[in-house]
């Protein structure tokens, strides 16, 4: 549970005393990003919220070890500061809760408002309030939850041969469209006797009427 004994607090400045191996579920809330839950199954951690995804990057284990070793600057005891600190938990910045396999909370870290020297007021399962530097923890889990919420990138299908560089699409260099014999120099279209110098089309008597005796006299 959350460490509450003053002698232990002063000696170690550690917030928590829990066994990492006994944690089976983790619930995280960050005000700017939302919620994330993770469950341990067969020794492996998998996110269940906001999406179902294997924790390939070891984010959950990193969180557990961070919380296990989390230290505080001081325990808030001054009545005036204590009143101010308690008021900041009306709208917490974040909440981290660890559960065992029976659903029993093993540890809880609730982050309230800002404290002096860029610290934050935090509390756990007990009523004690501490001043802690959790800026890195908040930033990392804000980014983690934001990344989980992003839709997966859609894969782009490869171009089909017909649409890229196949002979049928590159018609400029194909024999059928560029330099085929039938379109350029075939005998029927270029120099065939019937179309070029056939007697019926060039030197027929009917076509040379200007040279006939009837047209001259």
C-alpha positions in Angstrom: 0.0 0.0 0.0 0.9 3.7 -0.1 3.7 4.3 2.4 2.3 6.3 5.4 4.8 5.7 8.2 6.8 8.8 8.9 9.9 6.9 9.9 9.9 5.0 6.6 9.0 8.2 4.7 12.0 10.0 6.1 14.4 7.1 5.6 13.6 6.2 2.0 11.4 9.0 0.6 9.8 6.3 -1.4 6.0 6.5 -2.1 5.3 2.8 -2.7 6.0 -0.6 -1.4 4.6 -3.2 -3.8 5.8 -6.3 -5.7 5.9 -5.6 -9.4 5.3 -9.3 -10.2 2.0 -9.3 -8.4 0.5 -6.5 -10.6 -2.0 -8.0 -13.1 -3.8 -4.9 -14.3 -2.9 -1.2 -14.7 -5.3 1.6 -15.2 -4.0 5.1 -16.3 -5.9 8.4 -16.7 -4.2 11.5 -18.0 -6.5 14.6 -18.3 -5.1 15.8 -21.6 -5.1 12.4 -23.3 -7.8 10.1 -21.7 -7.7 6.6 -20.3 -5.6 3.5 -20.9 -5.9 0.1 -19.4 -3.5 -2.9 -19.7 -3.9 -6.5 -18.6 -1.2 -9.1 -18.0 -1.9 -12.5 -19.7 0.5 -15.4 -19.6 3.2 -13.1 -18.5 2.7 -10.6 -21.4 1.2 -7.1 -21.1 -1.5 -6.0 -23.6 -3.4 -2.8 -23.8 -7.2 -3.2 -23.6 -8.1 0.5 -23.7 -8.4 2.7 -25.7 -7.5 -0.1 -28.2 -6.4 -3.7 -28.0 -2.7 -3.8 -28.7 0.3 -5.7 -27.5 2.7 -3.6 -25.4 5.7 -4.2 -27.7 7.6 -1.2 -26.2 7.4 -2.4 -22.6 5.6 0.8 -21.5 3.7 -0.9 -18.7 6.8 -2.5 -17.1 8.6 0.8 -17.3 5.7 2.4 -15.5 5.7 -0.2 -12.8 9.4 0.2 -12.1 9.0 4.0 -12.2 6.3 3.9 -9.6 8.1 1.4 -7.4 11.1 3.7 -7.2 9.1 7.0 -7.1 10.4 9.3 -4.4 8.9 12.5 -3.0 10.4 15.8 -1.9 8.3 16.2 1.2 5.1 15.2 2.9 2.7 18.1 3.2 2.0 18.9 6.9 1.4 22.7 7.1 -2.4 23.2 7.6 -2.6 26.0 5.1 -0.6 24.3 2.4 -2.5 21.1 3.1 -5.8 22.8 2.5 -4.6 24.3 -0.8 -3.2 20.9 -1.9 -6.4 19.0 -1.1 -8.4 21.5 -3.2 -6.3 20.7 -6.3 -7.6 17.0 -6.3 -11.1 18.2 -7.4 -9.7 18.0 -11.0 -6.7 15.7 -11.0 -4.1 15.8 -13.7 -3.6 12.1 -13.7 -4.3 8.8 -11.9 -2.3 5.6 -11.9 -3.8 2.5 -10.3 -2.2 -1.0 -10.0 -4.3 -4.1 -9.3 -3.5 -7.7 -8.4 -5.1 -10.7 -10.1 -8.1 -10.5 -7.8 -8.8 -6.9 -8.6 -7.5 -5.5 -5.3 -5.6 -2.2 -5.6 -1.9 -2.6 -4.8 -0.9 1.0 -5.3 -2.5 4.3 -6.5 -1.0 7.6 -7.5 -3.3 10.6 -8.0 -1.7 13.7 -9.3 -3.4 16.9 -8.2 -2.4 20.5 -9.0 0.9 22.2 -9.2 3.2 22.6 -6.2 6.1 25.0 -5.8 9.4 24.4 -7.7 7.6 22.7 -10.7 6.4 19.9 -8.5 2.9 18.4 -8.1 0.8 17.4 -5.2 0.1 13.7 -5.2 -1.7 11.2 -2.9 -2.2 7.5 -2.9 -4.6 5.1 -1.2 -4.1 6.8 2.1 -4.8 10.4 3.0 -1.3 11.7 3.0 -0.3 14.3 0.4 3.2 14.6 -1.0 5.2 16.9 -3.2 6.6 15.0 -6.1 8.3 15.6 -9.5 6.1 13.7 -11.9 6.6 15.8 -15.0 8.4 13.1 -17.0 5.8 10.5 -16.0 2.9 12.7 -17.1 4.6 13.6 -20.4 5.4 10.0 -21.3 1.9 8.7 -20.6 0.3 11.6 -22.3 2.3 10.7 -25.4 1.6 7.0 -25.0 -2.2 7.3 -24.7 -2.2 9.9 -27.6 -0.3 7.4 -29.8 -2.7 4.6 -28.9 -5.7 6.7 -29.9 -4.2 7.4 -33.4 -5.8 5.3 -36.1 -3.5 2.8 -37.7 -1.9 3.9 -40.9 -3.5 2.3 -44.0 -1.3 0.2 -46.2 -0.9 1.4 -49.8 -1.5 -1.4 -52.4 1.4 -1.8 -54.9 0.8 -0.6 -58.4 -0.4 -3.2 -60.8 1.7 -4.0 -63.8 -1.0 -2.7 -66.2 -0.9 0.7 -64.5 2.9 1.2 -64.3 5.3 0.3 -67.1 3.8 -2.5 -69.1 4.0 -2.6 -72.9 0.2 -2.1 -73.0 0.5 1.2 -71.1 3.7 2.5 -72.6 2.2 2.7 -76.1 5.0 5.0 -77.3 7.5 2.2 -77.8 5.4 -0.7 -78.8 5.6 -2.2 -82.2 1.9 -2.0 -82.7 1.7 1.8 -82.1 5.0 3.1 -83.2 6.9 1.4 -85.9 4.9 -1.6 -87.0 5.2 -2.5 -90.7 1.5 -2.1 -91.3 1.4 1.5 -90.0 4.6 2.9 -91.6 6.1 1.2 -94.5 3.8 -1.6 -95.6 3.7 -2.1 -99.4 -0.1 -1.7 -99.4 0.1 1.8 -97.8 3.3 3.3 -99.3 4.5 2.1 -102.6 2.0 -0.4 -104.0 1.4 -0.3 -107.8 -2.3 0.3 -107.3 -1.8 3.5 -105.3 1.3 5.0 -106.8 2.1 4.4 -110.4 -0.5 2.1 -111.8 -1.3 2.6 -115.6 -5.0 3.2 -114.8 -4.3 6.1 -112.4 -1.5 7.9 -114.2 -1.3 7.5 -118.0 -4.8 6.4 -119.0 -6.2 7.8 -122.4 -9.1 9.4 -120.5 -6.9 11.3 -118.2 -4.7 12.6 -120.9 -7.4 14.3 -122.9 -5.4 17.4 -123.5 -3.1 15.5 -125.8 -5.8 13.8 -127.9 -6.3 15.0 -131.6 -9.9 15.9 -130.9 -9.0 18.4 -128.2 -6.1 20.0 -130.2 -7.9 20.7 -133.5 
